[in-house]
Amino acid sequence: MNQNQYNKTEVYALLTGIATASLIISNILAFKTFTMLDIVLPTAVIIFPVIYIVNDVLAETYGFQKARQVILLGFIMNFLAVILYNIAIILPAPVFFEGAEAFQMVLSNSLRVLVASFSAYLIGSLVNAYVMVYLKKKFDKYLFARCILSTICGEGLDAIIFITIAFIGTMPIGVLLTMIIAQAAFKTVYEIIVYPLTKMIISKIRSLPEN
């Protein structure tokens, strides 16, 4: 990030784009699952933590109100994407198009999964940003602890809400609990690994001019 080329407003717009795109991509990837150590996880976990990392950066450098604006924008754009997916599915395909069923299978979701996904993202992201800002007021020097604690709170709620709403009644409670713990742990470890990058970005943004 060249400090002579960007200001805080421009970087805010860039982070908004990254967060929104990552959310939409993650909801498409969530269609496929994979197994790791005999635990089934949605492939969205490879990109979804990026949303929380950007969330931490926004909350730390721009405050809760700005972070909330990005979270709400991501929610609205994802909702719009779902509407457009379903319109595209409904529109009649030409006879030579052979991928209609696959297209519908990947881009359509049940109402239950959509409610689970939207609720988990909105509540988890807002809690993550709020905890990050709240802890900054109390412990301004401990960035690493604030990033990880806010992620544990946000990702934990996200996993609990999504997996409970999406899968309750379809599998044993023990399996649900394992999925919740594994998903939250995976995303938290992900953030710990990339923390040096998060810290560097925050430091760079703090040194940028306002406009």
Steps between C-alpha positions, in 0.01 A plus 500: 500500500681812377430782743542757222220350292214442744318679779274354769183564303631314196619207710158486671339461157751226411432309822126533443539337158714217640255425783193505274659286229630251757153462649335430165777256402477320834128438460562332164788292637284392795314266262796259506634337815830329573630267768794585724596266785163326455316829553277634223535872428364726224769613255394857578732485802795559267381855426240591764764589763615777263171677578576497871859613446379797293237557768776523763699743285196720442395502866854572617580781255160650411278421799182302555269721291713465185542126556123464544439679169717246319331209678154626403611566142635146476168369632300703245722402205491133596121516527487663157726227359266231633200671339682523165614136521140390541379722216769348278390150603134575419571648155455232231823363357552429127481136396873478436591605856588184692605648833164619635478239776858553613451878494190469717664252734795730576325837516167415660464452874214398722331774703635339815863521385455859381355607834783322678767659281364854513431491874840354585690750286314807622509419871849351500656788306334771707605331825856461369524872416337610827730284715804625308409865562393439860827325586697777330356748748606275788828354373635712216847342504399136461409477132565127468277413794225732374506350150484144627240559773272691264535220245421233757183689597395576142598170342362306795159664467514463122565126524238445771228691313571361152548135586211494749247659264622317190543149643306459826280193473695355208788349700588406860570783746851367556581538132360853499715598797809353333428698182448823697824462696701390196374784278560770763843355584607477135410863434668621821822312421485647150497850647785422737714383208437816295517736800838646390334610174203643690733694729701633206187621317368674812836669551511617138147640510568691822786680326293605196355850452127537556422624145 
